[in-house]
Amino acid sequence: MAEMGIVGWDHSSDPAQVGDDLTYGNLLIRTGLDDRTEIELGFDGYGTTRLRDRTSGLVSRQHGAGDMTIALRRGLSGPNGPIAVHGFVSLPAGGGGIGAGDWGAGLLVPIGIGLPRGFEIDLTPELDAAVNGSGKGRHLAWGGVVGLSHAVGPMLSIEAELAAWRHDDPAGHYTDARSAVSVAWQAGKNWQIDLELDLGLSAAAPDRSLMFGMARRF
């Protein structure tokens, strides 16, 4: 399977500055090794950042390719079971200001639980060795996502999520918390179109984010 984030937009603002980040062509390639194990290779695509100083009006821009990620996922309760373990390593392939600047790693435990009337609750606790904001070294980050999804029809589903991650960055601890609503449309037997809107719930999160992408199963 190939999953592509065609375009993503983050908008942030505070009393000092206004920022907009755009990403294009995020790509995730997933392939099965057996009936419950898959390996993933991700590319963060091309990104641009724009910052405008509110006082002076000066605008700064950066652009370049993002980082790479290698991940392995293993189902813990059968081929289509509700619990899996997912480990990843990020590699600093991106350019300055766009890529993280150093390697990172993390462990997730995706859990999907079916509920009555076609609902499903998804839980994904996560523990990371996240790259410091300085671009050198790593710090502890932890948190996760909880979501509730339901099929609107045979080809369409909708999900609402709450997510939060706590970062113990040496330069300053912070929490990235946000809410999200996403829609997935099964455009064909092997095609899916995705749209997601996020709203920031903490000062460290973008005020709002919008993502559009697609997936193709081979």
ZIBELRA-V372893 format. One record per helix or strand of 2 or more residues. SS is the DSSP state (A for helix, B for strand). FROM is the first residue (numbers start at 1). TO is the last residue. If there is no record, write none. Layout:
<<SS,FROM,TO> <SS,FROM,TO>>
//
This chain:
<<B,2,13> <B,17,34> <B,37,43> <B,46,53> <B,59,65> <B,68,75> <B,83,91> <B,104,114> <A,116,118> <B,119,131> <B,138,151> <B,156,167> <B,174,188> <B,191,200> <B,208,216>>
//
